[in-house]
Amino acid sequence: MAAAPLTVDAADGEHLARLVSLVDTGALRVADAVPLTDAQEAHARLATPGTRGRVILTT
C-alpha cells in the first residue's frame, strides 16, 4: 500500500499536535529526519525499496 502525502504547516498547532499523536501511537512511522538542504537525498531514499516510514524534511 502506497503512503499518502502528508504536509503540515508547523505554524498550525492543531495539525502539528495531530502529527505528534500519530507518531506516538505508531500510526505514522518516521524512517528519518533529513535537513531541507538534503531534500534530493531524501527523495532518492524514498525511491529505494526497503524504506519504511516517512522521511521528514527539517529546517
CHARMM-style PDB file with segment names, atoms N, HN, CA, C and O in Angstrom:
ATOM      1  N   MET     1       0.843  -1.164   0.000  1.00  0.00      PROA
ATOM      2  CA  MET     1       0.000   0.000   0.000  1.00  0.00      PROA
ATOM      3  C   MET     1       0.896   1.237   0.000  1.00  0.00      PROA
ATOM      4  O   MET     1       1.789   1.348   0.841  1.00  0.00      PROA
ATOM      5  N   ALA     2       0.675   2.156  -0.920  1.00  0.00      PROA
ATOM      6  HN  ALA     2      -0.050   2.065  -1.602  1.00  0.00      PROA
ATOM      7  CA  ALA     2       1.470   3.380  -1.005  1.00  0.00      PROA
ATOM      8  C   ALA     2       1.033   4.370   0.063  1.00  0.00      PROA
ATOM      9  O   ALA     2      -0.149   4.479   0.390  1.00  0.00      PROA
ATOM     10  N   ALA     3       2.001   5.082   0.593  1.00  0.00      PROA
ATOM     11  HN  ALA     3       2.961   4.994   0.328  1.00  0.00      PROA
ATOM     12  CA  ALA     3       1.714   6.089   1.619  1.00  0.00      PROA
ATOM     13  C   ALA     3       1.149   7.339   0.968  1.00  0.00      PROA
ATOM     14  O   ALA     3       1.614   7.763  -0.091  1.00  0.00      PROA
ATOM     15  N   ALA     4       0.157   7.919   1.598  1.00  0.00      PROA
ATOM     16  HN  ALA     4      -0.220   7.574   2.458  1.00  0.00      PROA
ATOM     17  CA  ALA     4      -0.422   9.168   1.108  1.00  0.00      PROA
ATOM     18  C   ALA     4       0.465  10.329   1.525  1.00  0.00      PROA
ATOM     19  O   ALA     4       1.032  10.310   2.618  1.00  0.00      PROA
ATOM     20  N   PRO     5       0.595  11.342   0.669  1.00  0.00      PROA
ATOM     21  CA  PRO     5       1.388  12.516   1.051  1.00  0.00      PROA
ATOM     22  C   PRO     5       0.796  13.187   2.287  1.00  0.00      PROA
ATOM     23  O   PRO     5      -0.422  13.210   2.465  1.00  0.00      PROA
ATOM     24  N   LEU     6       1.638  13.718   3.113  1.00  0.00      PROA
ATOM     25  HN  LEU     6       2.628  13.700   2.968  1.00  0.00      PROA
ATOM     26  CA  LEU     6       1.193  14.388   4.334  1.00  0.00      PROA
ATOM     27  C   LEU     6       2.026  15.642   4.510  1.00  0.00      PROA
ATOM     28  O   LEU     6       3.245  15.574   4.665  1.00  0.00      PROA
ATOM     29  N   THR     7       1.363  16.783   4.485  1.00  0.00      PROA
ATOM     30  HN  THR     7       0.373  16.839   4.359  1.00  0.00      PROA
ATOM     31  CA  THR     7       2.046  18.063   4.632  1.00  0.00      PROA
ATOM     32  C   THR     7       1.400  18.832   5.763  1.00  0.00      PROA
ATOM     33  O   THR     7       0.175  18.923   5.841  1.00  0.00      PROA
ATOM     34  N   VAL     8       2.220  19.383   6.639  1.00  0.00      PROA
ATOM     35  HN  VAL     8       3.216  19.308   6.575  1.00  0.00      PROA
ATOM     36  CA  VAL     8       1.712  20.163   7.766  1.00  0.00      PROA
ATOM     37  C   VAL     8       2.523  21.440   7.883  1.00  0.00      PROA
ATOM     38  O   VAL     8       3.753  21.413   7.833  1.00  0.00      PROA
ATOM     39  N   ASP     9       1.831  22.552   8.039  1.00  0.00      PROA
ATOM     40  HN  ASP     9       0.832  22.573   8.079  1.00  0.00      PROA
ATOM     41  CA  ASP     9       2.483  23.831   8.287  1.00  0.00      PROA
ATOM     42  C   ASP     9       2.795  23.887   9.776  1.00  0.00      PROA
ATOM     43  O   ASP     9       1.880  23.862  10.600  1.00  0.00      PROA
ATOM     44  N   ALA    10       4.064  23.963  10.128  1.00  0.00      PROA
ATOM     45  HN  ALA    10       4.807  23.984   9.458  1.00  0.00      PROA
ATOM     46  CA  ALA    10       4.471  23.926  11.534  1.00  0.00      PROA
ATOM     47  C   ALA    10       3.839  25.042  12.353  1.00  0.00      PROA
ATOM     48  O   ALA    10       3.760  24.940  13.578  1.00  0.00      PROA
ATOM     49  N   ALA    11       3.388  26.108  11.695  1.00  0.00      PROA
ATOM     50  HN  ALA    11       3.452  26.192  10.700  1.00  0.00      PROA
ATOM     51  CA  ALA    11       2.759  27.215  12.420  1.00  0.00      PROA
ATOM     52  C   ALA    11       1.341  26.865  12.856  1.00  0.00      PROA
ATOM     53  O   ALA    11       0.747  27.580  13.662  1.00  0.00      PROA
ATOM     54  N   ASP    12       0.800  25.781  12.334  1.00  0.00      PROA
ATOM     55  HN  ASP    12       1.283  25.200  11.679  1.00  0.00      PROA
ATOM     56  CA  ASP    12      -0.559  25.365  12.665  1.00  0.00      PROA
ATOM     57  C   ASP    12      -0.499  24.346  13.798  1.00  0.00      PROA
ATOM     58  O   ASP    12      -0.257  23.163  13.557  1.00  0.00      PROA
ATOM     59  N   GLY    13      -0.715  24.793  15.016  1.00  0.00      PROA
ATOM     60  HN  GLY    13      -0.912  25.754  15.212  1.00  0.00      PROA
ATOM     61  CA  GLY    13      -0.591  23.942  16.196  1.00  0.00      PROA
ATOM     62  C   GLY    13      -1.521  22.757  16.202  1.00  0.00      PROA
ATOM     63  O   GLY    13      -1.154  21.688  16.690  1.00  0.00      PROA
ATOM     64  N   GLU    14      -2.730  22.918  15.666  1.00  0.00      PROA
ATOM     65  HN  GLU    14      -3.029  23.786  15.269  1.00  0.00      PROA
ATOM     66  CA  GLU    14      -3.702  21.821  15.653  1.00  0.00      PROA
ATOM     67  C   GLU    14      -3.203  20.659  14.801  1.00  0.00      PROA
ATOM     68  O   GLU    14      -3.259  19.506  15.227  1.00  0.00      PROA
ATOM     69  N   HSD    15      -2.715  20.960  13.596  1.00  0.00      PROA
ATOM     70  HN  HSD    15      -2.669  21.897  13.249  1.00  0.00      PROA
ATOM     71  CA  HSD    15      -2.202  19.903  12.723  1.00  0.00      PROA
ATOM     72  C   HSD    15      -0.918  19.294  13.282  1.00  0.00      PROA
ATOM     73  O   HSD    15      -0.707  18.085  13.186  1.00  0.00      PROA
ATOM     74  N   LEU    16      -0.072  20.123  13.857  1.00  0.00      PROA
ATOM     75  HN  LEU    16      -0.243  21.105  13.935  1.00  0.00      PROA
ATOM     76  CA  LEU    16       1.168  19.621  14.439  1.00  0.00      PROA
ATOM     77  C   LEU    16       0.882  18.676  15.604  1.00  0.00      PROA
ATOM     78  O   LEU    16       1.546  17.650  15.746  1.00  0.00      PROA
ATOM     79  N   ALA    17      -0.099  19.016  16.434  1.00  0.00      PROA
ATOM     80  HN  ALA    17      -0.638  19.850  16.318  1.00  0.00      PROA
ATOM     81  CA  ALA    17      -0.481  18.147  17.551  1.00  0.00      PROA
ATOM     82  C   ALA    17      -1.013  16.812  17.038  1.00  0.00      PROA
ATOM     83  O   ALA    17      -0.748  15.768  17.633  1.00  0.00      PROA
ATOM     84  N   ARG    18      -1.759  16.840  15.941  1.00  0.00      PROA
ATOM     85  HN  ARG    18      -1.974  17.688  15.457  1.00  0.00      PROA
ATOM     86  CA  ARG    18      -2.278  15.589  15.358  1.00  0.00      PROA
ATOM     87  C   ARG    18      -1.126  14.725  14.844  1.00  0.00      PROA
ATOM     88  O   ARG    18      -1.134  13.505  15.014  1.00  0.00      PROA
ATOM     89  N   LEU    19      -0.140  15.359  14.219  1.00  0.00      PROA
ATOM     90  HN  LEU    19      -0.133  16.350  14.081  1.00  0.00      PROA
ATOM     91  CA  LEU    19       1.033  14.622  13.750  1.00  0.00      PROA
ATOM     92  C   LEU    19       1.762  13.945  14.899  1.00  0.00      PROA
ATOM     93  O   LEU    19       2.128  12.774  14.804  1.00  0.00      PROA
ATOM     94  N   VAL    20       1.970  14.676  15.976  1.00  0.00      PROA
ATOM     95  HN  VAL    20       1.672  15.627  16.053  1.00  0.00      PROA
ATOM     96  CA  VAL    20       2.647  14.119  17.154  1.00  0.00      PROA
ATOM     97  C   VAL    20       1.870  12.924  17.679  1.00  0.00      PROA
ATOM     98  O   VAL    20       2.459  11.906  18.042  1.00  0.00      PROA
ATOM     99  N   SER    21       0.560  13.043  17.719  1.00  0.00      PROA
ATOM    100  HN  SER    21       0.081  13.870  17.424  1.00  0.00      PROA
ATOM    101  CA  SER    21      -0.284  11.942  18.184  1.00  0.00      PROA
ATOM    102  C   SER    21      -0.138  10.718  17.281  1.00  0.00      PROA
ATOM    103  O   SER    21      -0.053   9.593  17.772  1.00  0.00      PROA
ATOM    104  N   LEU    22      -0.109  10.929  15.973  1.00  0.00      PROA
ATOM    105  HN  LEU    22      -0.178  11.843  15.573  1.00  0.00      PROA
ATOM    106  CA  LEU    22       0.047   9.814  15.029  1.00  0.00      PROA
ATOM    107  C   LEU    22       1.390   9.111  15.215  1.00  0.00      PROA
ATOM    108  O   LEU    22       1.465   7.884  15.144  1.00  0.00      PROA
ATOM    109  N   VAL    23       2.441   9.882  15.450  1.00  0.00      PROA
ATOM    110  HN  VAL    23       2.379  10.878  15.508  1.00  0.00      PROA
ATOM    111  CA  VAL    23       3.766   9.290  15.687  1.00  0.00      PROA
ATOM    112  C   VAL    23       3.763   8.524  17.005  1.00  0.00      PROA
ATOM    113  O   VAL    23       4.262   7.401  17.077  1.00  0.00      PROA
ATOM    114  N   ASP    24       3.197   9.134  18.053  1.00  0.00      PROA
ATOM    115  HN  ASP    24       2.792  10.047  17.995  1.00  0.00      PROA
ATOM    116  CA  ASP    24       3.170   8.498  19.378  1.00  0.00      PROA
ATOM    117  C   ASP    24       2.415   7.178  19.382  1.00  0.00      PROA
ATOM    118  O   ASP    24       2.805   6.247  20.087  1.00  0.00      PROA
ATOM    119  N   THR    25       1.341   7.083  18.604  1.00  0.00      PROA
ATOM    120  HN  THR    25       1.025   7.839  18.031  1.00  0.00      PROA
ATOM    121  CA  THR    25       0.538   5.859  18.577  1.00  0.00      PROA
ATOM    122  C   THR    25       1.068   4.830  17.585  1.00  0.00      PROA
ATOM    123  O   THR    25       0.583   3.699  17.544  1.00  0.00      PROA
ATOM    124  N   GLY    26       2.061   5.215  16.785  1.00  0.00      PROA
ATOM    125  HN  GLY    26       2.455   6.134  16.818  1.00  0.00      PROA
ATOM    126  CA  GLY    26       2.618   4.295  15.804  1.00  0.00      PROA
ATOM    127  C   GLY    26       1.862   4.281  14.492  1.00  0.00      PROA
ATOM    128  O   GLY    26       2.202   3.510  13.594  1.00  0.00      PROA
ATOM    129  N   ALA    27       0.835   5.126  14.358  1.00  0.00      PROA
ATOM    130  HN  ALA    27       0.559   5.753  15.087  1.00  0.00      PROA
ATOM    131  CA  ALA    27       0.069   5.189  13.114  1.00  0.00      PROA
ATOM    132  C   ALA    27       0.883   5.842  11.997  1.00  0.00      PROA
ATOM    133  O   ALA    27       0.642   5.594  10.816  1.00  0.00      PROA
ATOM    134  N   LEU    28       1.839   6.669  12.379  1.00  0.00      PROA
ATOM    135  HN  LEU    28       2.035   6.870  13.339  1.00  0.00      PROA
ATOM    136  CA  LEU    28       2.730   7.324  11.428  1.00  0.00      PROA
ATOM    137  C   LEU    28       4.151   6.941  11.800  1.00  0.00      PROA
ATOM    138  O   LEU    28       4.641   7.286  12.875  1.00  0.00      PROA
ATOM    139  N   ARG    29       4.799   6.231  10.905  1.00  0.00      PROA
ATOM    140  HN  ARG    29       4.401   5.951  10.032  1.00  0.00      PROA
ATOM    141  CA  ARG    29       6.157   5.762  11.164  1.00  0.00      PROA
ATOM    142  C   ARG    29       7.154   6.706  10.497  1.00  0.00      PROA
ATOM    143  O   ARG    29       7.043   6.990   9.305  1.00  0.00      PROA
ATOM    144  N   VAL    30       8.115   7.183  11.256  1.00  0.00      PROA
ATOM    145  HN  VAL    30       8.206   6.952  12.225  1.00  0.00      PROA
ATOM    146  CA  VAL    30       9.141   8.077  10.722  1.00  0.00      PROA
ATOM    147  C   VAL    30      10.419   7.273  10.520  1.00  0.00      PROA
ATOM    148  O   VAL    30      10.968   6.710  11.467  1.00  0.00      PROA
ATOM    149  N   ALA    31      10.887   7.227   9.267  1.00  0.00      PROA
ATOM    150  HN  ALA    31      10.441   7.684   8.498  1.00  0.00      PROA
ATOM    151  CA  ALA    31      12.115   6.497   8.957  1.00  0.00      PROA
ATOM    152  C   ALA    31      13.344   7.331   9.287  1.00  0.00      PROA
ATOM    153  O   ALA    31      14.348   6.809   9.774  1.00  0.00      PROA
ATOM    154  N   ASP    32      13.258   8.649   9.017  1.00  0.00      PROA
ATOM    155  HN  ASP    32      12.443   9.073   8.622  1.00  0.00      PROA
ATOM    156  CA  ASP    32      14.418   9.509   9.243  1.00  0.00      PROA
ATOM    157  C   ASP    32      13.999  10.967   9.130  1.00  0.00      PROA
ATOM    158  O   ASP    32      12.986  11.286   8.508  1.00  0.00      PROA
ATOM    159  N   ALA    33      14.778  11.840   9.732  1.00  0.00      PROA
ATOM    160  HN  ALA    33      15.601  11.581  10.237  1.00  0.00      PROA
ATOM    161  CA  ALA    33      14.621  13.286   9.590  1.00  0.00      PROA
ATOM    162  C   ALA    33      15.861  13.807   8.881  1.00  0.00      PROA
ATOM    163  O   ALA    33      16.985  13.550   9.312  1.00  0.00      PROA
ATOM    164  N   VAL    34      15.652  14.536   7.798  1.00  0.00      PROA
ATOM    165  HN  VAL    34      14.738  14.745   7.449  1.00  0.00      PROA
ATOM    166  CA  VAL    34      16.743  14.982   6.937  1.00  0.00      PROA
ATOM    167  C   VAL    34      16.657  16.502   6.782  1.00  0.00      PROA
ATOM    168  O   VAL    34      15.563  17.036   6.606  1.00  0.00      PROA
ATOM    169  N   PRO    35      17.791  17.208   6.844  1.00  0.00      PROA
ATOM    170  CA  PRO    35      17.761  18.658   6.629  1.00  0.00      PROA
ATOM    171  C   PRO    35      17.224  18.996   5.233  1.00  0.00      PROA
ATOM    172  O   PRO    35      17.466  18.269   4.270  1.00  0.00      PROA
ATOM    173  N   LEU    36      16.502  20.097   5.145  1.00  0.00      PROA
ATOM    174  HN  LEU    36      16.306  20.688   5.927  1.00  0.00      PROA
ATOM    175  CA  LEU    36      15.930  20.532   3.875  1.00  0.00      PROA
ATOM    176  C   LEU    36      16.998  20.657   2.799  1.00  0.00      PROA
ATOM    177  O   LEU    36      16.719  20.435   1.621  1.00  0.00      PROA
ATOM    178  N   THR    37      18.205  21.006   3.187  1.00  0.00      PROA
ATOM    179  HN  THR    37      18.432  21.187   4.144  1.00  0.00      PROA
ATOM    180  CA  THR    37      19.302  21.136   2.222  1.00  0.00      PROA
ATOM    181  C   THR    37      19.649  19.804   1.561  1.00  0.00      PROA
ATOM    182  O   THR    37      20.283  19.785   0.507  1.00  0.00      PROA
ATOM    183  N   ASP    38      19.239  18.690   2.170  1.00  0.00      PROA
ATOM    184  HN  ASP    38      18.724  18.705   3.027  1.00  0.00      PROA
ATOM    185  CA  ASP    38      19.484  17.354   1.615  1.00  0.00      PROA
ATOM    186  C   ASP    38      18.206  16.737   1.049  1.00  0.00      PROA
ATOM    187  O   ASP    38      18.056  15.516   1.042  1.00  0.00      PROA
ATOM    188  N   ALA    39      17.285  17.579   0.576  1.00  0.00      PROA
ATOM    189  HN  ALA    39      17.406  18.571   0.581  1.00  0.00      PROA
ATOM    190  CA  ALA    39      15.998  17.093   0.070  1.00  0.00      PROA
ATOM    191  C   ALA    39      16.168  16.110  -1.085  1.00  0.00      PROA
ATOM    192  O   ALA    39      15.408  15.148  -1.196  1.00  0.00      PROA
ATOM    193  N   GLN    40      17.154  16.341  -1.940  1.00  0.00      PROA
ATOM    194  HN  GLN    40      17.772  17.122  -1.849  1.00  0.00      PROA
ATOM    195  CA  GLN    40      17.385  15.432  -3.065  1.00  0.00      PROA
ATOM    196  C   GLN    40      17.734  14.034  -2.551  1.00  0.00      PROA
ATOM    197  O   GLN    40      17.246  13.035  -3.079  1.00  0.00      PROA
ATOM    198  N   GLU    41      18.567  13.968  -1.535  1.00  0.00      PROA
ATOM    199  HN  GLU    41      18.964  14.780  -1.106  1.00  0.00      PROA
ATOM    200  CA  GLU    41      18.932  12.683  -0.927  1.00  0.00      PROA
ATOM    201  C   GLU    41      17.702  12.014  -0.306  1.00  0.00      PROA
ATOM    202  O   GLU    41      17.511  10.806  -0.438  1.00  0.00      PROA
ATOM    203  N   ALA    42      16.878  12.805   0.366  1.00  0.00      PROA
ATOM    204  HN  ALA    42      17.034  13.787   0.473  1.00  0.00      PROA
ATOM    205  CA  ALA    42      15.670  12.266   0.994  1.00  0.00      PROA
ATOM    206  C   ALA    42      14.724  11.701  -0.055  1.00  0.00      PROA
ATOM    207  O   ALA    42      14.134  10.639   0.145  1.00  0.00      PROA
ATOM    208  N   HSD    43      14.579  12.405  -1.171  1.00  0.00      PROA
ATOM    209  HN  HSD    43      15.058  13.267  -1.333  1.00  0.00      PROA
ATOM    210  CA  HSD    43      13.698  11.937  -2.245  1.00  0.00      PROA
ATOM    211  C   HSD    43      14.217  10.625  -2.818  1.00  0.00      PROA
ATOM    212  O   HSD    43      13.441   9.701  -3.063  1.00  0.00      PROA
ATOM    213  N   ALA    44      15.514  10.540  -3.031  1.00  0.00      PROA
ATOM    214  HN  ALA    44      16.145  11.290  -2.832  1.00  0.00      PROA
ATOM    215  CA  ALA    44      16.113   9.307  -3.548  1.00  0.00      PROA
ATOM    216  C   ALA    44      15.909   8.160  -2.568  1.00  0.00      PROA
ATOM    217  O   ALA    44      15.674   7.021  -2.974  1.00  0.00      PROA
ATOM    218  N   ARG    45      15.999   8.459  -1.299  1.00  0.00      PROA
ATOM    219  HN  ARG    45      16.190   9.384  -0.969  1.00  0.00      PROA
ATOM    220  CA  ARG    45      15.815   7.426  -0.274  1.00  0.00      PROA
ATOM    221  C   ARG    45      14.401   6.847  -0.318  1.00  0.00      PROA
ATOM    222  O   ARG    45      14.212   5.644  -0.140  1.00  0.00      PROA
ATOM    223  N   LEU    46      13.416   7.706  -0.556  1.00  0.00      PROA
ATOM    224  HN  LEU    46      13.570   8.684  -0.700  1.00  0.00      PROA
ATOM    225  CA  LEU    46      12.038   7.232  -0.638  1.00  0.00      PROA
ATOM    226  C   LEU    46      11.831   6.299  -1.823  1.00  0.00      PROA
ATOM    227  O   LEU    46      10.968   5.421  -1.783  1.00  0.00      PROA
ATOM    228  N   ALA    47      12.620   6.486  -2.879  1.00  0.00      PROA
ATOM    229  HN  ALA    47      13.321   7.199  -2.911  1.00  0.00      PROA
ATOM    230  CA  ALA    47      12.504   5.645  -4.064  1.00  0.00      PROA
ATOM    231  C   ALA    47      13.211   4.308  -3.892  1.00  0.00      PROA
ATOM    232  O   ALA    47      13.056   3.412  -4.722  1.00  0.00      PROA
ATOM    233  N   THR    48      13.981   4.167  -2.825  1.00  0.00      PROA
ATOM    234  HN  THR    48      14.106   4.894  -2.151  1.00  0.00      PROA
ATOM    235  CA  THR    48      14.733   2.945  -2.568  1.00  0.00      PROA
ATOM    236  C   THR    48      13.843   1.918  -1.877  1.00  0.00      PROA
ATOM    237  O   THR    48      13.219   2.221  -0.860  1.00  0.00      PROA
ATOM    238  N   PRO    49      13.783   0.707  -2.424  1.00  0.00      PROA
ATOM    239  CA  PRO    49      12.995  -0.325  -1.751  1.00  0.00      PROA
ATOM    240  C   PRO    49      13.510  -0.553  -0.330  1.00  0.00      PROA
ATOM    241  O   PRO    49      14.717  -0.531  -0.089  1.00  0.00      PROA
ATOM    242  N   GLY    50      12.619  -0.766   0.576  1.00  0.00      PROA
ATOM    243  HN  GLY    50      11.638  -0.784   0.380  1.00  0.00      PROA
ATOM    244  CA  GLY    50      13.003  -1.072   1.944  1.00  0.00      PROA
ATOM    245  C   GLY    50      12.868   0.087   2.908  1.00  0.00      PROA
ATOM    246  O   GLY    50      12.948  -0.115   4.119  1.00  0.00      PROA
ATOM    247  N   THR    51      12.662   1.307   2.402  1.00  0.00      PROA
ATOM    248  HN  THR    51      12.597   1.471   1.418  1.00  0.00      PROA
ATOM    249  CA  THR    51      12.454   2.437   3.307  1.00  0.00      PROA
ATOM    250  C   THR    51      11.047   2.331   3.871  1.00  0.00      PROA
ATOM    251  O   THR    51      10.063   2.406   3.136  1.00  0.00      PROA
ATOM    252  N   ARG    52      10.963   2.157   5.180  1.00  0.00      PROA
ATOM    253  HN  ARG    52      11.762   2.096   5.778  1.00  0.00      PROA
ATOM    254  CA  ARG    52       9.663   2.022   5.839  1.00  0.00      PROA
ATOM    255  C   ARG    52       9.416   3.252   6.689  1.00  0.00      PROA
ATOM    256  O   ARG    52      10.179   3.548   7.608  1.00  0.00      PROA
ATOM    257  N   GLY    53       8.368   3.952   6.383  1.00  0.00      PROA
ATOM    258  HN  GLY    53       7.748   3.712   5.636  1.00  0.00      PROA
ATOM    259  CA  GLY    53       8.035   5.156   7.126  1.00  0.00      PROA
ATOM    260  C   GLY    53       8.290   6.403   6.309  1.00  0.00      PROA
ATOM    261  O   GLY    53       8.759   6.347   5.172  1.00  0.00      PROA
ATOM    262  N   ARG    54       7.972   7.509   6.909  1.00  0.00      PROA
ATOM    263  HN  ARG    54       7.591   7.554   7.833  1.00  0.00      PROA
ATOM    264  CA  ARG    54       8.119   8.806   6.254  1.00  0.00      PROA
ATOM    265  C   ARG    54       9.531   9.340   6.460  1.00  0.00      PROA
ATOM    266  O   ARG    54      10.177   9.073   7.473  1.00  0.00      PROA
ATOM    267  N   VAL    55       9.983  10.092   5.482  1.00  0.00      PROA
ATOM    268  HN  VAL    55       9.458  10.308   4.659  1.00  0.00      PROA
ATOM    269  CA  VAL    55      11.230  10.827   5.625  1.00  0.00      PROA
ATOM    270  C   VAL    55      10.821  12.283   5.816  1.00  0.00      PROA
ATOM    271  O   VAL    55      10.185  12.878   4.946  1.00  0.00      PROA
ATOM    272  N   ILE    56      11.188  12.845   6.949  1.00  0.00      PROA
ATOM    273  HN  ILE    56      11.704  12.363   7.656  1.00  0.00      PROA
ATOM    274  CA  ILE    56      10.787  14.188   7.328  1.00  0.00      PROA
ATOM    275  C   ILE    56      11.881  15.175   6.947  1.00  0.00      PROA
ATOM    276  O   ILE    56      13.055  14.951   7.241  1.00  0.00      PROA
ATOM    277  N   LEU    57      11.495  16.275   6.287  1.00  0.00      PROA
ATOM    278  HN  LEU    57      10.541  16.457   6.048  1.00  0.00      PROA
ATOM    279  CA  LEU    57      12.438  17.345   5.972  1.00  0.00      PROA
ATOM    280  C   LEU    57      12.391  18.368   7.093  1.00  0.00      PROA
ATOM    281  O   LEU    57      11.315  18.811   7.494  1.00  0.00      PROA
ATOM    282  N   THR    58      13.561  18.742   7.597  1.00  0.00      PROA
ATOM    283  HN  THR    58      14.435  18.382   7.271  1.00  0.00      PROA
ATOM    284  CA  THR    58      13.636  19.701   8.696  1.00  0.00      PROA
ATOM    285  C   THR    58      14.318  20.985   8.233  1.00  0.00      PROA
ATOM    286  O   THR    58      15.109  20.983   7.290  1.00  0.00      PROA
ATOM    287  N   THR    59      13.994  22.077   8.915  1.00  0.00      PROA
ATOM    288  HN  THR    59      13.352  22.079   9.681  1.00  0.00      PROA
ATOM    289  CA  THR    59      14.629  23.357   8.577  1.00  0.00      PROA
ATOM    290  C   THR    59      15.536  23.793   9.696  1.00  0.00      PROA
ATOM    291  OT1 THR    59      16.164  24.848   9.606  1.00  0.00      PROA
TER     292      THR     59
END
